[in-house]
Amino acid sequence: MFYYLFDYLTQFYLGFDVFHYLTLRIILAALTALFISLVSGPIIINFLKNNKLYQSIRDDGPESHIEDKADTPTMGGTIIILSVIISTFLWADILNKSIWILSFIMISFGLIGFYDDYQKLLYSSSDGIKGKTKFILQTVVSGIVVIYIYNTAVHVIDLSLTLPFLKNFSLYLGIFFIPWSIFVIVGSSNAVNLTDGLDGLAILPCILIAAAFVLFSYVQGNFNIANYLLIPYLPDVSEIAIFSSAIVGSGLGFLWYNSYPADVFMGDTGSLSLGAVLATIAVLLRLEIIYAIMGGVFVMEALSVIIQVLYYKAYKQRIFLMAPIHHHYEKKGLKEPKIIVRFWIITFIFVLIALSSLKIR
């Protein structure tokens, strides 16, 4: 919105042309989202409390959760979605198709998560909607987006899988781009959801990954920088940096209220939407493998659940004291803040490794 407003005002005063610079808009998008989340946070939290929209706690979970987290409101992901969407539409070029794709994914998965949270509250259960129903909804939404991306692809690289640390190498997926991308989006959405079990555990990794995507989208959308770094040049992806920076700002604002001890949880409303939109950014930038590296904590959490379930079905025994794996460490006696910070550190390391791929080729 402001992008076109200042473009119009430039004819009266050339100084307004500064707002066309991508770097400035990246900063302003992050600051705007941060401001909105900080201001709207108390309003939304009080609304959730007044309507007794509290988090449903697993009966088999750690005892400390039953004691300390039962009266904490959920659905706080609405703070994140609201601030990201408003900030993005204020500072991004809204004619860019990537902005609409990411907005659709974030809102749609947010609605799926909201419905899931509502079902948990309605029936006072931690189960929510049936897993099969949730999976179908996620697959349909991501399928719509992926098929649209496939049908509007112009360059071979748009449908290719790029591998980090390898110079000028990509694997053309063709029609297999569709199932692969759906798998990435749905898998990421559920992986972030599994990670969101401790105060602030999921949101900071999302912030760090989104910050990295700001850099990746900036350099991949710049022909000269992309050629210098020997990475694929992707026209029209620069605006993704605006959306990613809005995630950074909104995430920091949400962390203000979600840090230990949390005043609010993001719920499935936030975790499903964040996981899906980060994966969609990775799909648009052709960085699915890089995203898997940066989101190593998400992968670890998801794998711990898969391994636990499969091993128990086969041998009637558990490998972990509890899954996802952050609960395993709680059961072993580690304090919640220590687990959270260590997982943050691990994510920071993974992000640095991923960023090194820009130069190591």
Summary of the structure (lengths in Angstrom):
residues: 361
radius of gyration: 20.4
end to end distance: 38.9
largest distance: 74.5
contacts: 1285
relative contact order: 0.15
helix: 71%
strand: 2%
